[in-house]
């Protein structure tokens, strides 16, 4: 984990962020600046800078993120109305925090 990475600090419990879910691989929490009524972040505990930094060894982490997003969508009752899963990649793709994370978005703002 990186010392200056906000998501690493969140994962380590150094902020007041409340997790909707946590296991050995990832955490899920509400986005502090939501773009939709439902805006959750699925974040691996392992620091991976970006999609561009993924290695073959990270396949299970990415699959786990997507499957957990599906499960969480059902838990927050947006699985039937619809939701979007989004990875922002690098600054030009909208990535602001350089720790891999998946957005789960639903509802209109």
C-alpha positions as CSV (number, residue, x, y, z in Angstrom):
1,X,0.0,0.0,0.0
2,X,1.1,3.5,-0.7
3,X,1.4,6.0,2.1
4,X,0.0,8.9,0.1
5,X,-2.9,7.0,-1.5
6,X,-6.3,8.0,-0.2
7,X,-7.9,4.6,-1.0
8,X,-5.0,2.8,0.8
9,X,-5.7,5.0,3.9
10,X,-9.4,4.1,3.6
11,X,-8.6,0.4,3.3
12,X,-6.4,0.6,6.4
13,X,-9.1,2.3,8.4
14,X,-7.3,5.6,8.7
15,X,-10.5,7.6,7.7
16,X,-14.0,7.6,9.0
17,X,-15.3,5.8,5.9
18,X,-18.0,3.2,6.6
19,X,-17.8,0.1,4.5
20,X,-20.9,-1.5,3.1
21,X,-18.8,-4.6,2.5
22,X,-15.4,-5.9,3.4
23,X,-13.5,-9.1,2.8
24,X,-9.9,-10.1,2.5
25,X,-9.7,-8.8,-1.1
26,X,-11.8,-5.6,-1.3
27,X,-14.0,-3.0,0.3
28,X,-17.2,-1.3,-0.9
29,X,-18.2,2.2,0.3
30,X,-20.2,5.2,-0.9
31,X,-18.5,7.8,-3.1
32,X,-18.0,11.0,-1.1
33,X,-19.0,13.1,-4.2
34,X,-21.8,11.0,-5.8
35,X,-22.7,11.5,-9.5
36,X,-25.9,9.5,-9.1
37,X,-28.3,8.6,-6.2
38,X,-26.5,5.3,-5.9
39,X,-22.7,5.8,-6.4
40,X,-20.6,3.1,-4.7
41,X,-16.9,2.3,-5.0
42,X,-15.5,-1.2,-5.1
43,X,-11.9,-1.0,-4.2
44,X,-9.3,-3.8,-3.9
45,X,-7.2,-3.8,-0.7
46,X,-4.1,-4.4,-2.8
47,X,-2.7,-1.2,-4.3
48,X,-2.9,-1.4,-8.1
49,X,-2.5,2.1,-9.6
50,X,-4.8,1.8,-12.7
51,X,-6.3,-0.6,-15.2
52,X,-3.1,0.0,-17.2
53,X,-1.1,-1.6,-14.3
54,X,-3.1,-4.8,-14.1
55,X,-1.1,-8.0,-14.5
56,X,-2.3,-11.5,-15.2
57,X,-1.9,-12.2,-11.4
58,X,-4.7,-9.7,-10.8
59,X,-7.4,-11.5,-12.7
60,X,-9.0,-12.9,-9.6
61,X,-9.2,-9.4,-8.0
62,X,-10.9,-7.9,-11.0
63,X,-13.4,-10.8,-11.3
64,X,-14.1,-10.4,-7.6
65,X,-14.7,-6.7,-8.0
66,X,-17.2,-7.2,-10.8
67,X,-19.0,-10.1,-9.0
68,X,-19.2,-8.1,-5.8
69,X,-20.6,-5.1,-7.7
70,X,-23.4,-7.4,-9.1
71,X,-24.2,-8.7,-5.5
72,X,-24.2,-5.2,-4.0
73,X,-26.5,-3.9,-6.8
74,X,-28.9,-6.6,-5.8
75,X,-28.6,-5.7,-2.1
76,X,-29.3,-2.0,-2.7
77,X,-32.2,-2.9,-5.0
78,X,-30.9,-1.5,-8.3
79,X,-30.3,-4.8,-10.0
80,X,-33.6,-4.8,-11.8
81,X,-33.9,-1.1,-12.7
82,X,-30.3,-1.1,-14.0
83,X,-26.9,0.2,-13.1
84,X,-23.6,1.1,-14.7
85,X,-20.1,-0.3,-13.8
86,X,-17.3,2.0,-14.7
87,X,-13.5,2.0,-14.5
88,X,-11.9,5.4,-15.2
89,X,-8.5,4.9,-16.6
90,X,-5.7,7.5,-16.3
91,X,-6.3,11.3,-16.0
92,X,-7.7,11.7,-19.5
93,X,-10.2,8.9,-18.8
94,X,-11.4,10.6,-15.6
95,X,-9.3,8.8,-13.0
96,X,-8.7,11.1,-10.1
97,X,-7.5,8.7,-7.4
98,X,-4.7,6.4,-8.7
99,X,-5.7,3.2,-7.0
100,X,-7.8,0.8,-9.1
101,X,-11.5,1.2,-8.3
102,X,-14.8,0.3,-9.9
103,X,-17.8,2.7,-9.8
104,X,-21.3,1.3,-9.4
105,X,-23.8,3.9,-10.5
106,X,-27.6,3.9,-10.6
107,X,-30.5,6.3,-10.8
108,X,-30.8,9.7,-12.3
109,X,-29.4,12.8,-10.6
